[in-house]
């Protein structure tokens, strides 16, 4: 039997989580180092998966299949297509930077009181637990991108909520304008809201998963999709639509799509900066990925039926998220609302049902992960120096910390999709793909670009330019560890902005197969006959 490469890629961070959690509390630095080593080893395995993957090969590669719960047709089935392998690589790439960026975020404020109440209040933090939870989330996200059994996917889609709940509620941001007691209350609220929203979505999806089993007799994505394609499995129209809505609702909560988005600003605002990056750059991608893998493949007719409504919701997300970002006075909440706008673009590209739109959406998932990580992590370094998330508390930072300001600017310019930086290519493809089939929707979505320029440049102007405020006059520039975190992300943003071909070559065959699943072809351009 060949080496189970996909299992190993997901199992390694899970093992790392257990090992890291077992480190004695007194050896905090050892726990950090172990977590970093396991994350780098996972990245090495993900690179092997990427190298082994053949874009011109079969749809699902490096497959594994083993009987699990035989009586109910549940199997342990893994496989990656071009979309899945790109997101596995993104996840494995970002986790080491998240760990490095959060190197001191879980250092205890108090060492004498190790009670649960002290942990809940944020006064005592088990450092090894923080890094173990990050690795646990990585393991669950990776296996979600690899699972081709619907039930297996559902288990890890839901299970990742538990470590995320503790990361948000137990290791919240220390920079809070109203003091530690208020911060503890806000963290608890954000964590519970995150959990409840996603649990409700998951429960609705569970009902749809059970319904799918009743109709299809198994949980295998490949078998069900093949049966739908060759006509041996014929779902009633209403049945398919209800099942689609059950799956889509859960994915829209995770994505997050308006109006199911309200948990995200709270969660990102109250979490530590690395955990905020984990939420929006890694975990939320499971929702948009699942729309491509499960909604479109399992329910092609229902996907086309729901497309007009979903496109309207996506456009609302784009404009609404950008407008609220413009009015924010909290740096982290601004990035959160900007991400809601960006996820609107991703969902718009998916349901435009064109190859350009879906290629752009997949590329957007990768590029958004890198650009948001770069901007948010630099913002976190800024906040940790000043001890405030409020935009009004900054000014003139570029004069005292030019490298910090420069990297912040590049991350911001990537967020507004400046040509030459990675997100521009993906946003351009999404809009081109949307214009080709839904020109009115494409025109409205374009206003999101204008608003992105507004909130990004206003944020930079208010924090980095102008007179130097006394509170930032002694602010140090980026340190070596922080440069190690930010520099590779900046390099990737520039490289993929100039040369996105390595990613598009991987994802394009999978996108074409997805379009074939829903029986869609790119609309032909209307060329006026030569006179």
C-alpha positions in Angstrom: 0.0 0.0 0.0 1.3 3.4 -0.9 2.2 6.0 1.8 -1.0 7.8 3.0 0.3 11.2 2.2 -3.0 13.1 2.8 -3.6 11.4 6.1 -0.1 12.2 7.2 -0.5 15.9 6.2 -3.6 16.2 8.5 -2.3 13.8 11.2 1.0 15.6 11.8 -0.4 18.8 13.2 -2.9 16.7 15.3 0.0 14.8 16.8 1.8 18.1 17.3 -1.2 19.4 19.2 -1.2 16.5 21.6 2.6 16.7 22.1 2.5 20.4 22.6 -0.3 20.2 25.1 1.6 17.7 27.1 4.6 20.0 27.7 4.8 21.1 31.4 3.5 24.6 32.0 6.9 25.8 33.2 8.5 25.0 29.8 6.6 27.5 27.7 9.4 28.1 25.3 9.7 24.4 24.6 5.9 24.3 23.8 6.3 27.2 21.3 9.3 25.6 19.6 7.6 22.2 19.3 4.5 23.8 17.8 6.6 25.7 15.3 8.5 22.5 14.4 5.3 20.5 13.8 3.9 23.4 11.7 7.0 23.5 9.5 7.0 19.7 9.1 3.3 19.9 8.0 4.3 22.6 5.5 7.0 20.3 4.1 4.4 17.5 3.7 2.0 19.9 2.0 4.8 20.9 -0.4 5.2 17.2 -1.2 1.4 16.9 -1.9 1.7 20.0 -4.1 4.6 18.5 -6.1 2.9 15.1 -6.4 -0.3 16.6 -7.7 -0.7 16.5 -11.5 -3.0 19.2 -12.8 -3.5 17.2 -16.0 -4.2 14.0 -14.1 -7.5 12.6 -12.6 -9.9 14.8 -10.8 -9.1 13.5 -7.3 -5.6 12.4 -6.7 -3.5 10.8 -3.8 -6.8 9.2 -2.9 -7.3 7.0 0.2 -10.4 4.9 0.9 -11.1 2.7 3.9 -14.3 1.3 5.4 -15.2 3.1 8.6 -18.9 2.7 9.6 -19.9 0.0 7.2 -23.5 -0.3 8.3 -24.2 3.3 7.3 -22.0 3.5 4.2 -19.5 5.8 5.9 -16.0 5.6 4.6 -12.7 7.3 5.4 -12.2 8.8 1.9 -9.6 11.5 1.1 -8.6 13.0 -2.2 -7.5 16.4 -3.5 -8.4 18.3 -6.7 -6.6 21.5 -7.8 -8.8 23.6 -5.6 -8.3 21.5 -2.5 -4.5 21.1 -2.9 -4.1 24.9 -3.3 -6.0 25.5 0.0 -4.1 22.8 1.8 -0.9 24.5 0.8 -2.2 27.9 1.9 -3.2 26.5 5.3 0.1 24.8 5.9 2.0 28.0 4.7 0.1 30.4 7.0 0.2 28.4 10.3 4.0 28.8 10.9 3.6 32.6 10.5 0.6 32.6 12.8 2.6 30.7 15.5 5.6 33.1 15.1 3.4 36.1 15.2 1.7 34.9 18.4 4.9 33.9 20.1 4.2 36.0 23.2 0.4 36.3 22.9 -0.2 33.5 25.3 2.4 34.4 27.9 0.7 34.4 31.3 -0.1 37.7 32.9 -0.2 35.9 36.3 1.7 32.8 37.2 0.4 32.0 40.6 -3.3 31.4 39.9 -3.8 28.6 37.5 -7.5 28.2 38.1 -10.2 27.9 35.4 -11.8 31.2 36.5 -8.4 32.9 36.2 -8.0 31.5 32.7 -11.5 32.6 31.7 -10.7 36.1 32.9 -7.6 36.3 30.8 -5.2 36.6 33.8 -3.6 33.2 33.4 -2.9 31.7 30.0 -1.7 28.1 29.4 0.9 28.8 26.7 1.1 25.2 25.5 -2.7 25.1 25.2 -2.7 28.1 22.9 -0.3 26.6 20.4 -1.9 23.1 20.7 -5.3 24.6 19.8 -3.8 26.3 16.7 -2.3 23.0 15.5 -5.6 21.2 16.2 -7.5 23.7 14.0 -4.9 23.2 11.3 -5.4 19.5 11.3 -9.2 19.8 11.1 -9.1 22.4 8.3 -6.6 20.3 6.2 -8.7 17.2 6.5 -11.8 19.2 5.6 -10.1 20.2 2.3 -9.2 16.6 1.7 -12.4 14.7 2.6 -14.4 13.2 -0.2 -16.9 11.5 2.2 -19.7 13.9 3.1 -20.0 12.5 6.6 -16.3 12.7 7.3 -16.2 16.3 6.1 -19.1 17.2 8.3 -17.4 15.8 11.4 -14.4 18.0 11.0 -16.4 21.0 9.7 -18.1 21.0 13.1 -15.3 19.8 15.3 -13.0 22.8 14.4 -15.5 25.0 16.2 -14.4 23.7 19.6 -10.7 24.7 19.6 -11.7 28.0 17.9 -14.2 28.7 20.7 -11.4 28.4 23.3 -8.9 30.4 21.2 -11.4 33.3 20.9 -12.8 33.2 24.5 -9.7 32.2 26.4 -6.9 34.0 24.6 -8.5 37.3 23.7 -6.8 40.5 22.7 -5.2 42.4 25.6 -5.5 45.8 23.9 -9.0 46.8 25.1 -10.2 50.3 25.6 -12.5 49.5 28.5 -10.2 47.4 30.7 -9.7 43.8 31.4 -13.1 43.1 33.0 -14.9 44.5 30.0 -12.5 42.7 27.7 -13.3 39.3 29.4 -17.0 40.0 28.9 -16.6 40.9 25.3 -14.4 37.8 24.6 -17.0 35.5 26.1 -19.7 37.2 24.1 -17.7 36.9 20.8 -16.8 33.3 21.5 -20.4 32.2 22.3 -21.8 34.1 19.3 -19.2 32.4 17.0 -20.1 29.0 18.4 -23.9 29.5 18.3 -24.0 30.9 14.7 -21.8 28.1 13.4 -23.6 25.3 15.4 -27.0 26.4 14.1 -25.6 26.2 10.5 -24.0 22.9 11.3 -27.2 21.4 12.7 -29.2 22.4 9.6 -26.4 20.9 7.5 -26.6 17.7 9.6 -30.3 17.4 8.6 -29.3 17.8 5.0 -26.6 15.2 5.3 -29.0 12.7 6.7 -31.5 13.6 3.9 -28.7 13.0 1.3 -28.0 9.6 2.7 -31.7 8.7 2.6 -31.8 9.7 -1.1 -28.4 8.4 -2.2 -27.7 5.5 0.1 -24.1 6.5 0.8 -22.0 9.5 1.7 -19.3 9.2 -1.0 -19.0 12.5 -2.9 -17.5 10.8 -6.0 -20.1 8.1 -6.2 -23.1 10.5 -5.7 -21.7 13.0 -8.2 -21.1 10.2 -10.7 -24.6 8.8 -10.2 -26.1 12.3 -10.7 -24.0 12.7 -13.9 -25.0 9.4 -15.5 -28.7 9.6 -14.5 -28.7 6.6 -12.1 -29.6 8.9 -9.2 -32.5 11.2 -9.9 -33.5 13.5 -7.1 -36.9 15.2 -7.1 -36.6 18.9 -7.7 -37.9 20.0 -4.3 -35.8 17.4 -2.5 -32.6 18.7 -4.3 -33.4 22.3 -3.5 -34.0 21.6 0.2 -30.8 19.6 0.5 -28.9 22.3 -1.3 -30.3 25.0 1.1 -29.3 22.9 4.1 -25.7 22.6 2.9 -25.4 26.2 1.6 -26.8 27.7 4.8 -24.0 26.2 6.9 -21.3 27.2 4.4 -22.7 30.7 4.1 -22.4 31.1 7.9 -18.8 29.9 7.8 -17.9 32.0 4.7 -19.4 34.5 6.1 -22.1 35.8 3.7 -24.5 38.7 4.6 -26.8 38.5 6.6 -25.1 35.6 8.4 -21.9 37.5 9.0 -22.4 39.3 12.3 -20.3 36.9 14.3 -17.1 37.7 12.4 -16.4 41.3 13.5 -16.9 40.3 17.1 -14.7 37.2 16.9 -11.9 39.0 15.0 -12.0 42.1 17.2 -11.8 40.2 20.5 -9.4 37.4 19.4 -5.6 37.8 19.5 -4.3 39.0 16.1 -2.9 35.6 15.1 -6.2 33.9 15.9 -8.0 36.6 13.9 -5.8 35.7 11.0 -6.6 32.0 11.6 -10.3 32.8 11.4 -10.5 34.8 8.2 -7.5 33.5 6.3 -7.9 29.8 7.1 -11.1 28.7 8.8 -13.5 30.8 6.8 -12.1 29.4 3.5 -13.7 26.0 4.4 -17.1 27.6 3.7 -16.3 28.9 0.3 -14.4 25.8 -0.7 -17.3 23.6 0.3 -19.7 25.6 -1.9 -17.5 24.6 -4.9 -16.9 21.0 -3.8 -20.3 20.0 -2.3 -23.0 22.4 -3.4 -22.2 22.5 -7.1 -21.2 18.9 -7.4 -24.0 17.3 -5.4 -26.8 19.7 -6.3 -26.1 21.1 -9.8 -29.7 22.0 -10.7 -30.5 23.5 -7.3 -27.3 25.5 -7.5 -28.4 27.1 -10.8 -31.9 27.7 -9.3 -30.5 29.5 -6.3 -27.8 31.5 -8.3 -29.8 34.8 -8.7 -30.5 35.1 -5.0 -27.0 34.2 -4.0 -25.5 36.7 -6.4 -27.7 39.4 -4.8 -26.5 38.4 -1.3 -22.9 38.4 -2.5 -23.2 41.9 -3.9 -24.8 43.1 -0.7 -21.9 41.6 1.2 -19.4 43.4 -1.0 -21.0 46.8 -0.7 -22.2 46.5 2.9 -18.9 45.1 4.2 -16.9 47.9 2.5 -19.3 50.7 3.7 -19.0 49.5 7.3 -15.2 49.2 7.0 -15.1 52.9 6.0 -16.9 53.9 9.2 -14.9 51.8 11.6 -12.7 53.3 14.4 -11.2 50.0 15.4 -8.4 48.6 13.2 -9.2 45.0 13.7 -13.0 45.4 13.1 -12.1 47.4 9.9 -10.2 44.4 8.6 -13.0 42.1 9.6 -15.6 44.1 7.6 -13.2 44.3 4.7 -13.0 40.5 4.7 -16.8 40.3 4.6 -16.6 42.4 1.4 -13.8 40.2 0.0 -15.8 37.0 0.7 -18.6 38.5 -1.2 -16.3 38.7 -4.2 -15.3 35.0 -3.7 -19.0 33.9 -3.6 -19.8 36.1 -6.6 -17.1 34.4 -8.6 -18.3 30.9 -7.6 -21.9 31.5 -8.6 -21.2 33.5 -11.7 -20.9 30.0 -13.2 -18.0 31.0 -15.6 -14.5 29.6 -15.7 -13.0 33.1 -15.2 -15.3 33.7 -12.2 -14.6 30.4 -10.5 -10.8 30.5 -11.2 -10.8 34.0 -9.9 -12.7 32.9 -6.8 -10.3 30.1 -6.0 -7.3 32.3 -6.6 -9.0 34.9 -4.4 -9.2 32.4 -1.6 -5.4 32.0 -1.8 -4.6 35.6 -2.3 -7.0 36.9 0.3 -5.4 34.5 2.8 -2.0 35.9 2.1 -3.0 39.6 1.9 -5.2 39.6 5.0 -2.5 37.7 7.0 0.1 40.3 6.0 -2.1 43.3 6.8 -3.6 41.9 10.0 -0.3 40.6 11.4 1.4 44.0 10.9 -1.6 45.7 12.4 -1.2 43.3 15.4 2.4 44.3 15.8 1.3 48.0 15.7 -1.4 47.4 18.3 0.9 45.5 20.6 3.2 48.5 20.7 0.6 51.1 21.5 -1.8 48.9 23.4 -4.8 50.2 21.5 -7.0 49.1 18.6 -8.4 52.6 18.0 -7.4 54.4 14.8 -7.6 57.7 16.6 -4.8 56.7 19.0 -2.2 56.7 16.2 -0.5 59.2 13.9 2.9 59.8 12.4 4.0 56.2 12.8 5.9 56.2 9.5 8.3 58.7 10.9 9.3 56.6 13.9 8.8 53.1 12.4 9.2 53.3 8.6 9.6 49.5 8.0 6.4 48.8 10.0 4.6 51.6 8.1 5.9 50.3 4.7 4.8 46.8 5.2 1.4 48.0 6.5 1.1 50.0 3.3 1.8 47.1 1.1 -0.7 44.9 3.0 -3.3 47.7 2.6 -2.6 48.1 -1.1 -3.0 44.4 -1.6 -6.3 44.6 0.3 -7.6 47.2 -2.2 -6.4 45.0 -5.1 -3.7 47.3 -6.5 -2.4 46.1 -9.9 0.9 44.3 -9.4 -0.2 42.7 -6.1 -1.8 39.2 -5.9 -5.5 40.1 -5.1 -5.8 42.3 -8.2 -5.6 39.3 -10.6 -8.2 37.3 -8.7 -10.6 40.2 -8.3 -10.2 41.1 -12.0 -11.0 37.5 -13.0 -14.1 37.5 -10.7 -15.4 40.7 -12.3 -14.7 39.6 -15.8 -16.5 36.3 -15.2 -19.4 38.0 -13.6 -19.7 40.7 -16.4 -19.8 37.9 -19.0 -23.0 36.5 -17.7 -24.5 39.1 -15.3 -23.3 42.6 -16.4 -25.6 44.5 -14.0 -24.3 42.5 -11.0 -20.7 43.1 -12.2 -21.2 46.8 -12.4 -22.6 47.1 -8.9 -19.8 44.9 -7.5 -17.2 47.2 -9.0 -18.2 49.9 -6.5 -16.6 47.7 -3.8 -13.2 48.4 -5.3 -13.8 52.2 -4.9 -14.8 51.7 -1.3 -11.8 49.4 -0.6 -9.5 52.2 -1.8 -11.3 54.6 0.5 -11.1 52.6 3.8 -7.6 51.4 3.1 -6.1 54.8 2.3 -8.0 56.6 5.1 -6.7 53.9 7.6 -3.1 54.5 6.4 -3.4 58.2 6.4 -4.9 58.4 10.0 -2.4 56.0 11.5 0.8 56.4 9.7 1.0 60.0 8.4 0.6 63.4 10.0 2.2 64.7 13.2 3.8 62.2 15.5 1.6 61.6 18.5 3.5 61.6 21.9 2.3 58.0 22.6 3.9 56.6 19.5 7.1 58.8 19.5 9.2 56.0 21.1 7.6 53.2 19.1 10.2 50.6 17.9 10.3 49.4 14.3 9.7 45.7 13.3 12.0 43.3 15.1 13.7 40.3 13.5 11.0 37.8 14.4 8.3 40.1 13.1 10.3 40.7 9.8 10.5 36.9 9.4 6.7 36.7 9.7 5.9 39.6 7.3 8.7 39.5 4.6 7.7 36.2 3.0 4.1 37.2 2.8 5.0 40.5 1.1 7.2 38.6 -1.4 4.4 36.2 -2.2 1.9 39.1 -2.7 4.3 40.6 -5.3 5.2 37.3 -6.9 1.7 36.1 -7.4 0.6 39.6 -8.5 3.1 39.5 -11.3 3.0 35.8 -12.1 -0.1 34.0 -10.9 0.3 31.1 -13.4 1.6 28.5 -10.8 -1.7 28.7 -9.0 -4.0 29.1 -12.0 -2.4 26.1 -13.7 -3.3 24.0 -10.7 -6.9 25.2 -10.2 -8.2 25.7 -13.8 -8.7 22.0 -14.6 -10.7 21.5 -11.4 -12.8 24.6 -12.2 -13.6 23.3 -15.7 -14.7 20.0 -14.2 -16.9 21.9 -11.7 -18.6 23.9 -14.5 -19.2 20.6 -16.3 -20.9 19.3 -13.2 -23.5 22.1 -13.3 -23.7 21.8 -17.2 -22.5 25.3 -17.7 -20.3 26.7 -20.5 -18.8 30.1 -20.7 -21.0 32.6 -22.6 -19.6 33.4 -26.0 -18.7 37.1 -26.6 -20.9 39.0 -28.9 -18.7 40.1 -31.8 -20.2 42.5 -34.3 -19.9 41.1 -37.8 -17.3 42.9 -39.9 -18.8 45.3 -42.4 
